[in-house]
Each structure stands twice: as structure tokens, then as C-alpha cells.
Amino acid sequence: MLERQDILDVCPDMTVLADEPMRRHTSFAIGGPADLMALPGSPAALAALLALARRRETPVLLMGNGTNLLVSDQGVRGLVVKTHSGLAGLRRSGEREIVAGCGVLLSALASAAARWGLSGLAFAHGIPGTVGGAVCMNAGAYDGEMSRVVRRTSYVNAAGQFGVLAGPAHAFSYRHSFFTDHGGSFALEITLTLTPGDPDAIRAETEALNARRRAAQPLDLPSAGSVFKRPLGGHAAPLIEACGLKGARVGGAAVSDKHAGFIVNSGGATCEDVRRLIEQIQTRVRAETGVQLEPEIGLVGDFGAGAPA
Ligand SMILES: Cc1cc2nc3c(=O)[nH]c(=O)nc-3n(C[C@H](O)[C@H](O)[C@H](O)COP(=O)(O)OP(=O)(O)OC[C@H]3O[C@@H](n4cnc5c(N)ncnc54)[C@H](O)[C@@H]3O)c2cc1C
């Protein structure tokens, strides 16, 4: 198995952490230790790191800002590669175009776009993930979606080969992309095409959407956003609320009183608490409405013999 020093021998400038608690890196504030966590500072460093992990047959989990992840209490075996903080270049590349590194936060991207008088990202400002995570998840809100603004993505695949996706090759659909189908492929740089607009009007639209978000969502407590995907023709939250599950708890995990689609960590919640609460919600909603809710959040890490289906 790969050791910290093995990575430093190949990438001497890289930040590499051993036995790093994942709860420090997830918006749920949940998750046991990662054997190793590396924070590459450039696509070349990332490629060298992935090649090393491949040679040493070490499993790799890629994360952006950890805002859509539920990590096992046993942590993650192998290597976690975190893109947020490194891989964070951001530049205007044309009259209507921006190029962002995968580790750039959406809030920073949307603020830069507003500054440059480019509209189309007001929806994204309040989503707390990175651009890479948002492309992978085709993140969206308030009728906006990454699929509408992303034109081109450079990536590296599991074999260490570089490639480029353009337009339809992203295979975007609801919370789905090329990257959800190809788990070993990592988005590196993303080119977005936007629409010229007035900076003050863009900022006003952004603030209005963020105010709606603050009014509707429990942003004061750790969570991973909406736990479930939208079921066909509707939303998960009203179904959960109609089943009387607002406020339902398992240990430190609770269905938010403010937004029934969120599970919050109300203090000391474990991954197991959240998993059991998810199962209870699915069972009750299925029994009372016939709808099978599918998790939107990614369950990752070491579950030993009790690996979830
Ligand atoms: C309070 C709150 C509100 C939220 N609101 C919304 C919302 O309105 N709309 C919405 O869609 N989501 C929302 N989310 C969920 C989350 O922020 C998004 O899914 C976001 O896009 C995840 O980005 P991330 O960088 O945190 O990814 P992570 O959680 O770190 O990872 C998510 C997935 O993306 C993959 N990934 C990360 N980076 C890359 C990359 N460079 N290349 C390929 N794959 C990659 C990971 O492997 C993982 O499978 C919310 C979350 C919270 C906590």
C-alpha cells in the first residue's frame, strides 16, 4: 500500500496527510480517517499522483469540497485526492468564456463571472461545491444547471490518459454526467460559455436566489444538501413531510424541521445514523406513497462486510 513518503518522493511539493479525519473535509462533518489524502496543485501533479497510485494498486477517491458525500465511519482505505484549494486557476478566455480549474468553488466562479459582466451562473453561487464536483453531478438550482453553461472539459482517465469532452460528450442529464458513468475519470479544466450582462443586475439576481436559499434551507447545520433525487414529476421534500417525517431522528442525524429534503447533523451524528435514517425515510415513503426515493448524495468509504447495496 502507498505510504505518504512514496507520494512525496514523486511529488515533493504536494500536501499529503496521513490518517486524516474525513469529517474535517465534508459538509456533513461526518467520516472516519482516510489512509492518505493528497492535495495536488496542478493537473501535471494530479496525473503523476494517479499514475503512482495505479502502479501501487491503491484505490483512489476523488473529492472536490465534500458537499455531496456521506463518508463511512470507518473512513476510506487508500488515497483521497482533494481538488479544492489546489487546481484552482480561474481566467477569462474570451468575450463570453471563462476557464476554471476543477477545484474552484462555484461561489468564486459565479462572483468572478458577475465582475466580468457575464451572466448565467447566479443559480450556482449558493451551491457550496467545486466546479469539478458540480460538472460531475450536473449541479443545478432555480432552473439553472451546469449543463447549460459548460462547453468543454479536459480530463484524465483511470489509465492516466488525457482527453477532452465537448458539448454532448458530457452526457449531462439530471444529476448525471460522463463522470458519474466513468468513476476513474477526473475533470481538470472546465470552459464555460456565458451571456454578457450588467454586473449590478447579475449581483442582484444572485442575492435574490441566495435569499430564497437562506429562507428555505437549514444552512446553519452541517448537511450534504438534498439527500434524495427528485422523483419523477415531483420533489422528495413534500413526500417526506406528508409522511410525518420532519424532525425524525436516528442518533445525531435528523430530518430538518426547515426543509424535509435535508438530513442535518444536529451534533455527533455518525454515518451509520444517517444511513439508518435514509433507510427509514425510503421505507416509509415507499409504503405510504409507492414512490422509491433514490439518494442524490454519494455514500463512500470502507463499509467492510456491511457494505451498502
Ligand atoms: C447546503 C447545501 C446546499 C446544496 N445545494 C445544492 C443545490 O442547490 N443543487 C445541487 O445540485 N447540489 C447542491 N448541493 C450538493 C453539492 O454542493 C453539489 O452536488 C456539488 O456539486 C458537489 O461538489 P463538491 O465539490 O463538494 O463535490 P464532492 O462532494 O467532493 O464530490 C461529489 C462527486 O463529484 C465527484 N467529483 C468531484 N470533483 C470531481 C472532478 N474534478 N472530476 C470528476 N468528478 C469529481 C466526486 O468523486 C463525487 O462523486 C448542496 C449541498 C449543501 C451542503
The ligand as a MOL file (V3000), in Angstrom:
LIG
                    3D

  0  0  0     0  0            999 V3000
M  V30 BEGIN CTAB
M  V30 COUNTS 53 58 0 0 0
M  V30 BEGIN ATOM
M  V30 1 C -26.1170 23.3350 1.9990 0
M  V30 2 C -26.0030 22.6230 0.6820 0
M  V30 3 C -26.7640 23.0390 -0.3990 0
M  V30 4 C -26.6690 22.3790 -1.6230 0
M  V30 5 N -27.4280 22.8230 -2.6620 0
M  V30 6 C -27.3440 22.2060 -3.8650 0
M  V30 7 C -28.1360 22.6490 -4.9770 0
M  V30 8 O -28.8740 23.6200 -4.8860 0
M  V30 9 N -28.0030 21.9860 -6.1510 0
M  V30 10 C -27.1640 20.9110 -6.2940 0
M  V30 11 O -27.1030 20.3380 -7.4020 0
M  V30 12 N -26.4010 20.4630 -5.2570 0
M  V30 13 C -26.4710 21.0780 -4.0630 0
M  V30 14 N -25.6980 20.6380 -3.0060 0
M  V30 15 C -24.8460 19.4320 -3.1750 0
M  V30 16 C -23.3910 19.7210 -3.6110 0
M  V30 17 O -22.9600 21.0050 -3.1950 0
M  V30 18 C -23.2370 19.5790 -5.1270 0
M  V30 19 O -23.5330 18.2610 -5.5560 0
M  V30 20 C -21.8100 19.9260 -5.5810 0
M  V30 21 O -21.7750 19.9580 -6.9880 0
M  V30 22 C -20.7550 18.9320 -5.0750 0
M  V30 23 O -19.4770 19.4910 -5.3160 0
M  V30 24 P -18.2190 19.0750 -4.4260 0
M  V30 25 O -17.0300 19.7530 -4.9750 0
M  V30 26 O -18.4890 19.3080 -2.9870 0
M  V30 27 O -18.1490 17.5160 -4.7400 0
M  V30 28 P -17.8600 16.3190 -3.7370 0
M  V30 29 O -18.9860 16.2280 -2.7600 0
M  V30 30 O -16.4990 16.4100 -3.1940 0
M  V30 31 O -17.9650 15.0970 -4.7500 0
M  V30 32 C -19.2050 14.7940 -5.3760 0
M  V30 33 C -18.9440 13.8340 -6.5470 0
M  V30 34 O -18.2370 14.5410 -7.5580 0
M  V30 35 C -17.0460 13.8300 -7.8880 0
M  V30 36 N -16.0420 14.8220 -8.2730 0
M  V30 37 C -15.5740 15.8450 -7.5300 0
M  V30 38 N -14.6580 16.5460 -8.2330 0
M  V30 39 C -14.5540 15.9430 -9.4410 0
M  V30 40 C -13.7840 16.1770 -10.6120 0
M  V30 41 N -12.8910 17.1730 -10.6870 0
M  V30 42 N -13.9430 15.3450 -11.6670 0
M  V30 43 C -14.8230 14.3250 -11.6380 0
M  V30 44 N -15.5800 14.0330 -10.5550 0
M  V30 45 C -15.4590 14.8410 -9.4780 0
M  V30 46 C -16.6770 13.0480 -6.6450 0
M  V30 47 O -15.8490 11.9400 -6.9330 0
M  V30 48 C -18.0560 12.6430 -6.1530 0
M  V30 49 O -18.5180 11.5140 -6.8690 0
M  V30 50 C -25.7850 21.2750 -1.7690 0
M  V30 51 C -25.0020 20.8700 -0.6800 0
M  V30 52 C -25.1010 21.5380 0.5410 0
M  V30 53 C -24.2380 21.1110 1.6960 0
M  V30 END ATOM
M  V30 BEGIN BOND
M  V30 1 1 1 2
M  V30 2 1 2 3
M  V30 3 2 2 52
M  V30 4 2 3 4
M  V30 5 1 4 5
M  V30 6 1 4 50
M  V30 7 2 5 6
M  V30 8 1 6 7
M  V30 9 1 6 13
M  V30 10 2 7 8
M  V30 11 1 7 9
M  V30 12 1 9 10
M  V30 13 2 10 11
M  V30 14 1 10 12
M  V30 15 2 12 13
M  V30 16 1 13 14
M  V30 17 1 14 15
M  V30 18 1 14 50
M  V30 19 1 15 16
M  V30 20 1 16 17
M  V30 21 1 16 18
M  V30 22 1 18 19
M  V30 23 1 18 20
M  V30 24 1 20 21
M  V30 25 1 20 22
M  V30 26 1 22 23
M  V30 27 1 23 24
M  V30 28 2 24 25
M  V30 29 1 24 26
M  V30 30 1 24 27
M  V30 31 1 27 28
M  V30 32 2 28 29
M  V30 33 1 28 30
M  V30 34 1 28 31
M  V30 35 1 31 32
M  V30 36 1 32 33
M  V30 37 1 33 34
M  V30 38 1 33 48
M  V30 39 1 34 35
M  V30 40 1 35 36
M  V30 41 1 35 46
M  V30 42 1 36 37
M  V30 43 1 36 45
M  V30 44 2 37 38
M  V30 45 1 38 39
M  V30 46 1 39 40
M  V30 47 2 39 45
M  V30 48 1 40 41
M  V30 49 2 40 42
M  V30 50 1 42 43
M  V30 51 2 43 44
M  V30 52 1 44 45
M  V30 53 1 46 47
M  V30 54 1 46 48
M  V30 55 1 48 49
M  V30 56 2 50 51
M  V30 57 1 51 52
M  V30 58 1 52 53
M  V30 END BOND
M  V30 END CTAB
M  END
